[in-house]
Amino acid sequence: MNPQAVNQFITLNADKFPTHCLPAIRARIEAMDDDQCDALAYLSLKDPLVALLLSIFTGSLGVDRFYLGDIGQGIGKLLTGGGCGIWWFIDLFFVYDAAKRKNYEQFIKCTY
């Protein structure tokens, strides 16, 4: 992939990945062939800010976990009212980073 396209992908999506993973993402993209690069266009990344807002406003219903694809945890939060508010409160601090980790995992799966 050409360096300009790599820079464009990193610039547009840097906020959706953990900061410490960006050099590895750059290196992986630079080593990809054209077919693998085409797959990046279909990569559906979750916005960490949306996950945080969902957690703040509907976290006790598990909507934030459903958004991230954690169906089991979403059902657990839904049935327990966010763990009687405790699980909801804890997720306020972790869901933003969880969204970034999920995006990185999805990127790794897409590039193999």
N, C-alpha and C positions, 0 to 999 in steps of 0.2 A: 504494500500500500504506500502511496506517495506521502511524503512528510506533511504536506499541507492538509491532506485528508485526515491524517492521524491527529494533527493539532486541532483540526475542526471538531473531531469526535471528542477529544479530551476537553476542549473548551466548552462544548455544549453539554457535556455530561459529567463534568468534574464534581458538581455538587451532589451527584447521585451515587458516588462511590466513596469508600473510606479513603481519606487523604493519603495514608501510608501505602495504599494499593495502586495509586496512580502511576508510579514508575513501572510497575509490573504490567499494568494494563497497556501502557505505551509500548513496552518491549514486545508484548504478545501481539499487538495489532501490527507493529512494524514487521513481524515475522510471518504474518498471515498471507496466504495467497488470495487471489481475487474472489474465488468462490466463498471462502470463509468471510471475507470482507462484506460480501453481499448479505450474508446471514446477519450481520450487525444491524442492517436496516430494519430487520424484523424483530429486533430485541426490544421487548416491552419492559422498560425500566419504571419502577415505582418512584414517585416523588416523595422524599423523606418529609418534606414540609406538609404535604397532604396527609401522610401517615400521622404526623404529630397533631394536626388539626382534627383528624378523625378521632384520635385518642383523647384529645381534650373534650370534645363535644359528644362523642358517642362511644367512648372507650368502655364504659360499663356494659354496653351491649355487645362488645367484641368486634365492632365494625372495623377497627384498626387492624386486628389480626386477620379478619377475613380479607381485607385489602391486601395484606402482605402474603396471603396464601397459606397462612397458618390456620387451617380450618378447625383442627382439633382444639387449639387454644381459643379460637373464636367462639366455638360452641361452649367451651368451659367458662369463658367470661360471660357469655350470654345467660347460661343457666345459673350462675352464681352471682349475677349482678356485679360483675367485675371483681369477684372474690370479696364481696361485701365492701367494695370500695378500695380495698388494700391493693389488689392486683391492678386495678385501674390507676391508682396513684403511682405505683412502681413503674408501670408501663409509660407513664408520662416522661420518665427519664431515659427509658431504653428504646422506645419504638423508633425514634429518629435514626439511631445507629443500627437498629435491626433492619430498617428499610435499606440502608446502604450496604449492609452485609448481604442481604438477599439479592440485591442488584449485582454485587460482585460474584456471588455464587452462580447466578444466572448467566453472567458474562463468561465465566469459566466453562460452564456447560455448553454454551453456544460456540465457543472457540475450539472445542475438541473435535 
